[in-house]
Amino acid sequence: MKLSRRKTNDVAIVDLSGKILIGDGIDILRDEINALIEAKETKILLNFAKVPYLDSTGLGEVVRSYTSVKKSGGSIKIINLTQKVEDLLSVTKLITVFETFEDEDKAIASF
């Protein structure tokens, strides 16, 4: 998995690319979220447009990221879920935990 970070207004947008699996992407995502928390970024948007799949460990890392950011006074929202990832979030009922959007501008405006 790869990621890149950009900023629009006061929202940090993390563009994720590739599968988020045990041993592949977990540490990258964790390090990025920790860096954003240390930088006092409180509005974080995860872009899943190029994430075809995540396993249970990847899902756990997304939940851990959400919890860590929330504890630090921030919030994480998700945009552009692929169908497989959306199905996984629905089956696990986590779709009700995360605010998800299909439009980046609407997601940014929601903060």
C-alpha positions in Angstrom: 0.0 0.0 0.0 1.1 3.5 -0.7 -0.2 6.8 0.5 0.2 10.5 -0.2 -1.0 13.5 1.8 -2.4 16.8 0.7 -4.3 19.6 2.3 -7.4 21.5 1.3 -8.3 24.4 3.6 -7.7 22.9 7.1 -8.4 19.3 6.1 -5.6 16.8 5.7 -6.5 14.4 2.9 -4.7 11.0 2.8 -5.0 9.3 -0.5 -4.5 5.6 0.0 -3.5 3.3 -2.9 -3.4 -0.5 -2.8 -4.6 -3.3 -0.5 -4.4 -2.8 3.2 -3.4 -6.1 4.6 -1.4 -7.6 7.5 2.2 -6.9 6.8 1.4 -4.6 3.8 0.2 -1.1 4.6 -0.7 -1.4 8.3 2.5 0.3 9.5 2.3 2.9 6.8 -1.2 3.9 7.7 -0.4 3.9 11.5 2.7 6.0 11.0 0.8 8.5 8.9 -2.1 8.9 11.4 0.3 9.2 14.3 2.2 12.0 12.3 -1.0 13.8 11.7 -2.0 13.6 15.4 1.5 14.9 16.4 1.1 17.8 13.9 -2.2 18.7 15.6 -4.2 17.9 12.4 -7.8 17.5 13.7 -9.7 17.1 10.4 -8.6 14.0 8.5 -10.1 12.6 5.3 -9.2 9.1 4.1 -9.6 8.7 0.4 -10.2 5.0 -0.4 -10.7 5.4 -4.2 -7.7 3.2 -5.0 -8.1 0.7 -2.2 -9.6 -2.5 -3.7 -9.5 -4.5 -0.5 -8.6 -4.6 3.1 -8.4 -7.6 5.4 -9.5 -7.8 9.1 -6.1 -6.5 10.2 -6.4 -3.5 7.8 -10.0 -2.9 9.0 -8.7 -3.0 12.6 -6.1 -0.4 11.8 -8.7 1.9 10.3 -10.7 1.6 13.5 -7.6 2.2 15.6 -6.9 5.3 13.5 -10.4 6.5 14.0 -10.2 6.0 17.8 -6.8 7.6 18.1 -7.8 10.7 16.2 -11.1 11.0 18.2 -9.2 10.7 21.5 -6.9 13.6 20.4 -9.9 15.8 19.7 -10.1 15.3 15.9 -12.2 13.4 13.5 -11.7 11.1 10.5 -14.1 10.8 7.6 -13.9 8.5 4.5 -14.5 9.2 0.9 -14.7 7.1 -2.3 -15.2 3.6 -0.8 -14.8 0.9 -3.4 -17.6 -1.6 -3.5 -15.7 -4.4 -1.7 -14.6 -2.1 1.1 -18.1 -0.7 1.5 -19.5 -4.2 1.6 -17.0 -5.1 4.3 -17.9 -2.0 6.4 -21.6 -2.9 6.0 -21.2 -6.5 7.0 -19.3 -5.5 10.1 -21.7 -2.6 10.9 -18.8 -0.2 10.9 -20.5 1.8 8.1 -22.5 3.3 10.9 -19.4 4.4 12.8 -17.7 6.3 10.0 -19.0 9.2 8.1 -18.6 8.4 4.4 -18.9 10.5 1.3 -18.7 10.1 -2.4 -17.8 13.7 -3.0 -14.6 15.2 -1.7 -16.0 18.8 -1.6 -19.0 17.7 0.5 -16.8 15.8 2.8 -14.5 18.8 3.4 -17.5 21.1 3.9 -18.9 18.6 6.5 -16.1 19.3 9.0 
